[in-house]
Amino acid sequence: MTNKVVNPCSEPNTSSSRFYTSIKSNKTSKTVKVLLTGAAGAVGISIAQHLAEQVNLFSYTHEQLDITHADSVFTVIDKLKPDIIINAAGYTAVDNAQVDEAQARLVNCNGAKNLALAAERIDAILIHLSTDYVFSGESDSAYTEQDLPHPINVYGHSKLAGELAIQQHCAKHIIIRTAWVFAEHGHNFVKTIVELIKTHPVLTIVDDQIGGPTYAGDIAKVIGTVVDRITHTDFSADNYGVYHYCGMPYVSWKGFADSIILAAKQAELIAVSPKVNGTVSENYPRPAKRPKNSRLDCGKIQQIFNVSLSDWQTALTFVVGSNNKDLEPK
Ligand SMILES: NC(=O)c1ccc[n+]([C@@H]2O[C@H](COP(=O)([O-])OP(=O)(O)OC[C@H]3O[C@@H](n4cnc5c(N)ncnc54)[C@H](OP(=O)(O)O)[C@@H]3O)[C@@H](O)[C@H]2O)c1
């Protein structure tokens, strides 16, 4: 009988069962060495801000460490020997990925695989971010970690391939699937809407895609908790694996836009609220199909790590009203 060697970066499959050994650590926070990749991205900035006080943090932007360069990844990680690697790097241009599949796969799969191999070699833990877009969105209920992924666009395929590469090559991994990220920095839906309402009295926004908008600061906080639990408690090796984490309550893009407009009005960024019409996705075709149901069931991460879920309404008020220069009327 021959063993088939699967390369997820070129050949996606969905098997993920592994056996892990347990770890225990008594390190104090500041002696825990953490390497962060993608440190200048939307989530990366929030993680860097949040973890700087908590751990001994080594942040690398894209410019400083390209995760697709295997040699650089091995050199940096072998030299630094971090206890934990957090991968916030990714190819995130969902529509561009449709015509740039090789690059999306290179970053989201091969890059993730390089980090997984390097982590495994020094027995480090890899914390990685993934997405609701690994699912088709056809389910009637919120997706749990047990649900079978079935991406419907290139980005989703490349992210799923990255998850599989990590599961295959790094025993101690935590993969956090999140969704609809917004922050006070970077490009995101909140900023787009705030820009649009300055000049458009009427907006039309899809109302048949439902998900959980997630504040990047809350993702960073949860990662901080995960780091803390793994390094300071008797963390069972059974708890490595995939987790879902997103904002609550679930809402449509139109519902989210309504809340953004309300927050902008309250923050006095606009004088008059525009009218918002709902529409179906079919009326707003984009290169990459989006899942209609992006709801992630976050019960597992709540139970295992005892975290509270991201309250996007509170975060939105903060982001829109935070005197962010980017958001002020010009
Ligand atoms: N944004 C969302 O709504 C969302 C939803 C679900 C999951 N996620 C996941 O969350 C993670 C972070 O996303 P984000 O929202 O922070 O995206 P982002 O703002 O686009 O940040 C991604 C970062 O990765 C960097 N990067 C790209 N290619 C790289 C490479 N080869 N080596 C090293 N760095 C590289 C980018 O640098 P450059 O800009 O210089 O290329 C950027 O700084 C990703 O894994 C993403 O899939 C995001």
The ligand as a Gaussian input file, in Angstrom:
#p B3LYP/6-31G(d) Opt

LIG

0 1
 N      -10.819000      41.909000       6.137000
 C      -11.771000      41.014000       6.309000
 O      -12.973000      41.317000       6.190000
 C      -11.415000      39.607000       6.716000
 C      -12.468000      38.695000       6.912000
 C      -12.157000      37.399000       7.277000
 C      -10.850000      37.009000       7.432000
 N       -9.850000      37.893000       7.214000
 C       -8.469000      37.420000       7.341000
 O       -7.792000      38.197000       8.304000
 C       -6.405000      38.275000       7.952000
 C       -5.962000      39.725000       7.990000
 O       -6.734000      40.444000       7.051000
 P       -6.810000      42.036000       7.025000
 O       -8.235000      42.390000       6.989000
 O       -5.936000      42.597000       8.070000
 O       -6.210000      42.278000       5.585000
 P       -5.201000      43.416000       5.047000
 O       -5.542000      44.713000       5.691000
 O       -5.221000      43.281000       3.585000
 O       -3.798000      42.954000       5.635000
 C       -3.081000      41.890000       5.094000
 C       -1.634000      42.206000       5.253000
 O       -0.876000      41.118000       4.700000
 C        0.201000      41.684000       3.976000
 N        0.719000      40.739000       2.988000
 C        0.241000      40.442000       1.763000
 N        1.030000      39.540000       1.164000
 C        2.034000      39.274000       2.030000
 C        3.168000      38.441000       1.992000
 N        3.442000      37.696000       0.908000
 N        3.996000      38.388000       3.061000
 C        3.743000      39.155000       4.156000
 N        2.690000      39.977000       4.252000
 C        1.838000      40.020000       3.200000
 C       -0.379000      42.919000       3.328000
 O        0.663000      43.778000       2.935000
 P        0.496000      44.649000       1.583000
 O       -0.687000      45.517000       1.805000
 O        1.809000      45.363000       1.488000
 O        0.305000      43.654000       0.474000
 C       -1.202000      43.476000       4.490000
 O       -0.406000      44.281000       5.332000
 C       -6.268000      37.612000       6.580000
 O       -5.820000      36.290000       6.775000
 C       -7.685000      37.581000       6.061000
 O       -7.879000      36.501000       5.180000
 C      -10.099000      39.195000       6.859000

